[in-house]
Amino acid sequence: MIEDDKMTTFQSLGLTDTLLRAVESEGYESPTPVQEQSIPPLLAGRDVLGVAQTGTGKTAAFTLPVLQIMGRNKPRGKRHIRALILSPTRELAAQIDERLGAYSEHMDVRHRVIFGGVNQNPQVRALQRGLDVLVATPGRLLDLVGQGHIDLSRIEFFVLDEADRMLDMGFINDIKKVLKLLPNRRQNLLFSATMPKSIATLAGSFLNDAVMVDVSPKEMTVNRIQQKIMFVRKADKRRLIVKLIKEQKVKCGIVFTRTKHGANRLVKQLDQSHISAAAIHGNKSQGARTKALAGFKNGSIPILVATDIASRGIDVEGITHVFNYDLPNIPESYVHRIGRTARAGRSGVAYAFCDDSESGYLVGIQNLIGMEIPVETQNPFHFEGAIPKPGQKAGEMKKKSSQKNKSNDGKPRQHGYKGPRRSNSNNNNRGQRRKPKDGKPNNSNRGQNKKSQSQGSDSNRSRNNRNNRSRSNDNSGNNRRHGGHRR
Ligand code: AMP
């Protein structure tokens, strides 16, 4: 651990000139906390267990030392895979590979990303030419191992990134299979945004005397994000989001929905309101996802509508607004979502819409982040009925029998809704428990009900971990350069 924060430079962490040049051309002035804490032990050959989310600079934290050690002792003979980086999603994998390219700019290192959903042939050809570093999603990796295209027996570095999301997505068996293919002597790195027991167990199964680096997402990002909650009927959410996007002239915003269907529907609805938006979720082909992301990054599509899984690893600087159109049923997802804004030291606004079926989710989120999210007073659709009741438990609300068979297709429910009304700008905190004093976070409920939400939701877990294996030939797999990351 570095003791004097102010004095820490990339140089003082022990990086070579080659890497210092790369870091400099990226415009990084000083290391982020996860880099400060991870790079020295990694350079010393230690295993590292990092609690850090995307946006903290963790990719450089693990890539730079791995590249440096690889450069120190180059093996003779044909290139072989020396480092394996495993990532849960294609977007994150592509992004890691893009960063690898930037950091190894002045080195003779061949790297490549492989993932499912695209033609495997270009990937196989790259493997046959020889690689030093392989970035992969588990499904495609095991497919190609099974076909004899990948040999993992000489891996020196194994990086498991976003381990918690890996488990949520049901990749545990794939991870175990991969571990069996690796040689015993190797350096291990595990990064995870959260540290539930399942991750601690996984870490214990393959890390050796690891150094723990904990960069809490609360401290890293939440403080720079202006969070706002808006209580609203489900049927009014659409009008509310249109109003906010138009009034605030949002040019780079991301909207989260719980379902893929919900994302598609919202894109259509925004389009009807003359707001250009694109959806990004697991049912979209890789080509469509790449196109949507590219349009979002170059500014031609101002609004991206995403589900949680697809949003992992989306690293677009300059996102000014995050809208939680639906509240996530997993509290940690809220932290990941709002972390899409306020990147690289900037600030951002994160709105959360809470309808009457979601107030239990809000309780879970507030318990996790240890504060009540301030209520946005400018809300003409304000709905008192969505405010959590005193003593309400975290988690899913039990559906009332009258609601069970009703579809939520945008029609108001039969409980006295009389159309939009202007709320009194001072009354919006009414009914919320434990008002924050002086605008400061109230930690009184911190820790309560922490365990009331299961860490890995069944909906996530049910996602088949072989999703990546579809064989669509929609694109050549050449998604490595998303561009737009340079600062
Ligand atoms: P990551 O958490 O690895 O996804 O990185 C998030 C973003 O931070 C990326 O756009 C990086 O280019 C950027 N970044 C990484 N390290 C630094 C640093 N030391 N200073 C400024 N930006 C950085």
Residues whose N, C-alpha, C, O or C-beta is under 5 A from the ligand:
A	BS01	AMP	Y28 E29 S30 P31 T32 Q53 T54 G55 T56 G57 K58 T59 A60 D315 H485
